[in-house]
């Protein structure tokens, strides 16, 4: 029971803060960011921004709800790894630290799953 409550707290905290603190701002300012967003993978600014928004909006909401938790953790982990190692790779630790913390939380949810208080669990019970 405590493990499930801990997983709920982890999913809600990191999923919701990723959505509200990072994803929503990128989505709301897409047109002003699309030509200046970092392109560390060489795929183009707007595609890089689109992938970041997909992870930080769609995957973050799904993570918070506990829907396909292990799968949606993957794009979130990749996004934070790119931010940590490439985008902020030469920055001071204080600038890189947040992406490292998020990456760790998303790795944990990817490994542990969603727990009992999730849509994943509800769907498993119905089938």
C-alpha positions as CSV (number, residue, x, y, z in Angstrom):
1,X,0.0,0.0,0.0
2,X,2.8,2.5,0.9
3,X,4.7,1.6,-2.3
4,X,1.5,2.4,-4.3
5,X,1.1,5.7,-2.5
6,X,4.7,6.5,-3.1
7,X,4.4,5.7,-6.8
8,X,1.2,7.9,-7.0
9,X,3.1,10.8,-5.3
10,X,6.1,10.3,-7.7
11,X,3.9,10.2,-10.8
12,X,1.7,13.2,-9.8
13,X,4.6,15.3,-8.6
14,X,6.9,14.8,-11.6
15,X,4.2,14.4,-14.3
16,X,2.3,17.5,-13.2
17,X,5.3,19.7,-12.7
18,X,6.7,18.6,-16.1
19,X,3.5,19.5,-17.7
20,X,2.8,22.8,-16.0
21,X,6.4,24.0,-15.6
22,X,7.9,22.9,-18.9
23,X,5.5,21.5,-21.4
24,X,2.7,23.9,-21.3
25,X,5.0,26.9,-21.7
26,X,6.6,25.4,-24.8
27,X,3.2,24.5,-26.3
28,X,1.7,28.0,-25.6
29,X,4.8,29.7,-27.1
30,X,5.3,27.2,-30.0
31,X,5.3,29.9,-32.7
32,X,7.9,32.1,-31.0
33,X,10.1,29.1,-30.0
34,X,10.0,27.0,-33.2
35,X,12.9,28.8,-34.9
36,X,15.1,29.3,-31.9
37,X,14.6,26.1,-29.9
38,X,17.8,24.1,-29.4
39,X,18.4,21.3,-32.0
40,X,21.0,19.1,-30.3
41,X,20.2,16.1,-32.5
42,X,20.3,17.9,-35.8
43,X,16.7,17.2,-36.8
44,X,15.6,20.8,-37.0
45,X,14.4,23.3,-34.4
46,X,10.6,22.8,-34.9
47,X,10.9,19.0,-34.8
48,X,13.0,19.1,-31.7
49,X,10.5,21.4,-30.1
50,X,7.6,19.2,-31.2
51,X,9.3,16.1,-29.7
52,X,9.9,18.0,-26.5
53,X,6.3,19.1,-26.3
54,X,5.0,15.6,-27.1
55,X,7.0,14.2,-24.2
56,X,6.5,17.1,-21.7
57,X,2.8,17.5,-22.4
58,X,1.2,14.3,-23.6
59,X,3.6,11.8,-21.9
60,X,3.6,13.9,-18.7
61,X,-0.2,13.9,-18.4
62,X,-0.3,10.1,-19.2
63,X,2.4,9.5,-16.5
64,X,0.5,11.5,-13.9
65,X,-2.7,9.5,-14.7
66,X,-0.8,6.3,-14.6
67,X,-1.7,5.4,-18.2
68,X,0.9,3.3,-20.1
69,X,3.3,4.4,-17.4
70,X,6.3,2.3,-18.5
71,X,6.0,3.3,-22.1
72,X,5.4,7.0,-21.6
73,X,8.4,7.1,-19.3
74,X,10.7,6.3,-22.2
75,X,10.2,9.6,-24.2
76,X,10.4,11.5,-20.9
77,X,13.8,9.8,-20.0
78,X,15.1,10.5,-23.5
79,X,14.0,14.2,-23.3
80,X,15.7,14.7,-20.0
81,X,18.8,12.9,-21.1
82,X,19.1,15.1,-24.1
83,X,18.6,18.2,-21.9
84,X,21.1,17.0,-19.4
85,X,23.9,15.7,-21.6
86,X,23.5,17.8,-24.8
87,X,21.5,21.0,-24.3
88,X,23.0,21.8,-20.9
89,X,26.1,19.6,-21.1
90,X,28.5,22.5,-20.8
91,X,26.5,24.4,-18.2
92,X,27.2,24.6,-14.5
93,X,25.7,21.8,-12.3
94,X,23.0,24.1,-11.0
95,X,21.6,24.6,-14.6
96,X,21.8,20.8,-15.3
97,X,20.5,19.5,-12.0
98,X,16.8,19.8,-12.7
99,X,16.9,17.7,-15.8
100,X,19.0,15.1,-13.9
101,X,16.4,14.9,-11.1
102,X,13.5,14.6,-13.6
103,X,15.5,11.9,-15.5
104,X,15.9,9.9,-12.3
105,X,12.2,10.2,-11.4
106,X,11.2,9.0,-14.9
107,X,13.7,6.1,-14.8
108,X,12.2,5.1,-11.4
109,X,8.6,5.2,-12.7
110,X,9.7,3.4,-15.9
111,X,11.2,0.6,-13.8
112,X,8.6,0.4,-11.0
113,X,5.4,1.0,-13.1
114,X,2.4,2.9,-12.0
115,X,1.2,1.1,-8.9
116,X,-2.3,0.4,-7.7
117,X,-3.6,3.9,-7.9
118,X,-3.5,4.3,-11.7
119,X,-5.4,3.9,-14.9
120,X,-3.0,1.0,-15.8
121,X,-4.2,-0.9,-12.7
122,X,-7.8,-0.2,-13.4
123,X,-7.5,-1.5,-17.0
124,X,-5.7,-4.6,-15.8
125,X,-8.5,-5.3,-13.3
126,X,-11.2,-5.0,-15.9
127,X,-9.5,-7.5,-18.3
